[in-house]
C-alpha cells in the first residue's frame, strides 16, 4: 500500500467514527428510544463487566486452573458478597483485592 492509500484509509475511518459517534448530537431534538432498548441498555454495564472479569477469574492462560485452591475463585465470592451488602464499587475492589492478596501470600 502506498502512503496515500494509508492516509486515505485513516482519514476515512476518522470521518466514519466522528459521524457515527456524534449522530445523536447532530439532531436538534431528542431522539426517543423504544422502551425495550432502554431496558436492554440497563444491563449493558453488567454484561460488559462479566465479559471482562469472568474469563480472568475462571481461566488461567485459557485453561481451567489445575487446582481448586485458586485465590481468584475464593476472593470473587467475597467481593460479590461485599458488593451486594454495601453497593460500593471502590470498597468492593479493595475488599476483593485484599482477600486475593492475602490468599496469594498464603500460597493460593
Order of alpha helices (4+ residues) and beta strands (2+ residues): alpha-alpha-alpha-alpha-beta-beta-alpha-alpha
